[in-house]
Amino acid sequence: MAKRRSILLTAIISLAGGIFTTCERDVPRMPKDELKAMLGSPDLVTIDVRLEGDWNKSDSKIKSAVRENPDHIESWADKYPKDKILVLYCN
């Protein structure tokens, strides 16, 4: 669990540093079944980082997810607790 938190925190740190791209292959991934099983957990923060237009057009949204603008990572990256599992998704 601590390793997963570290990996996900690394992803958010990478985002904050501006070196994350949607094609990045080194970003750790969580299988959707694992995420689905964790939904509702107080240890999980799910962040939808789709562009606004894509988010608005989508019929598929995780109800508990918070939407954040991927173009303004510096304005929100630090507000999430570092002791939680942070899952960012754009699909």
C-alpha positions as CSV (number, residue, x, y, z in Angstrom):
1,M,0.0,0.0,0.0
2,A,2.8,2.4,0.9
3,K,4.5,1.6,-2.4
4,R,1.3,2.4,-4.4
5,R,1.0,5.7,-2.5
6,S,4.5,6.5,-3.4
7,I,4.0,5.7,-7.0
8,L,0.8,7.7,-7.3
9,L,2.5,10.6,-5.4
10,T,5.3,10.4,-7.9
11,A,2.8,10.8,-10.7
12,I,1.2,13.9,-9.1
13,I,4.7,15.3,-8.5
14,S,5.5,14.7,-12.1
15,L,2.3,16.5,-13.1
16,A,3.2,19.4,-10.9
17,G,6.6,19.6,-12.5
18,G,5.0,19.8,-15.9
19,I,6.7,16.7,-17.3
20,F,3.6,14.5,-17.5
21,T,2.1,13.9,-20.9
22,T,-0.9,11.8,-21.8
23,C,1.5,9.5,-23.8
24,E,3.8,9.0,-20.8
25,R,4.4,5.2,-20.6
26,D,6.1,5.3,-17.2
27,V,3.1,6.6,-15.3
28,P,1.8,3.8,-13.0
29,R,-1.6,2.5,-13.9
30,M,-4.3,1.0,-11.7
31,P,-6.7,-1.6,-13.2
32,K,-10.2,-0.4,-13.4
33,D,-11.4,-3.3,-11.3
34,E,-9.0,-2.3,-8.5
35,L,-10.2,1.3,-8.7
36,K,-13.8,0.2,-8.7
37,A,-13.2,-1.9,-5.5
38,M,-11.7,1.1,-3.8
39,L,-14.3,3.7,-4.7
40,G,-15.8,5.1,-1.5
41,S,-12.7,4.5,0.5
42,P,-11.6,7.5,2.6
43,D,-8.0,6.7,1.5
44,L,-8.8,7.4,-2.1
45,V,-9.0,10.7,-4.0
46,T,-10.0,10.3,-7.7
47,I,-9.2,13.3,-9.9
48,D,-10.6,13.6,-13.4
49,V,-8.1,15.6,-15.4
50,R,-9.9,15.5,-18.8
51,L,-10.0,18.8,-20.7
52,E,-13.2,20.7,-20.0
53,G,-14.8,20.1,-23.4
54,D,-14.1,16.3,-23.2
55,W,-15.5,16.2,-19.7
56,N,-18.6,18.1,-20.7
57,K,-19.3,15.8,-23.6
58,S,-18.7,12.6,-21.7
59,D,-21.5,10.4,-20.4
60,S,-19.0,8.5,-18.4
61,K,-17.9,10.0,-15.1
62,I,-16.9,8.6,-11.8
63,K,-19.4,10.1,-9.4
64,S,-16.9,10.6,-6.5
65,A,-14.2,12.1,-8.7
66,V,-13.2,15.7,-8.5
67,R,-12.6,17.5,-11.8
68,E,-9.4,19.5,-12.1
69,N,-8.0,21.4,-15.1
70,P,-4.9,19.7,-16.4
71,D,-3.7,23.0,-17.8
72,H,-3.5,24.5,-14.3
73,I,-1.9,21.7,-12.3
74,E,0.2,24.2,-10.2
75,S,-3.1,25.7,-8.8
76,W,-4.4,22.4,-7.4
77,A,-1.7,19.8,-7.1
78,D,-0.7,20.8,-3.5
79,K,-4.3,20.8,-2.1
80,Y,-4.6,17.0,-2.0
81,P,-3.4,15.1,1.1
82,K,-0.1,13.3,0.6
83,D,-1.3,10.4,2.8
84,K,-4.1,9.4,0.4
85,I,-4.0,7.3,-2.7
86,L,-4.4,9.8,-5.6
87,V,-5.8,8.5,-8.9
88,L,-5.8,10.8,-11.8
89,Y,-7.7,9.7,-14.9
90,C,-8.5,11.2,-18.3
91,N,-10.5,8.5,-19.9
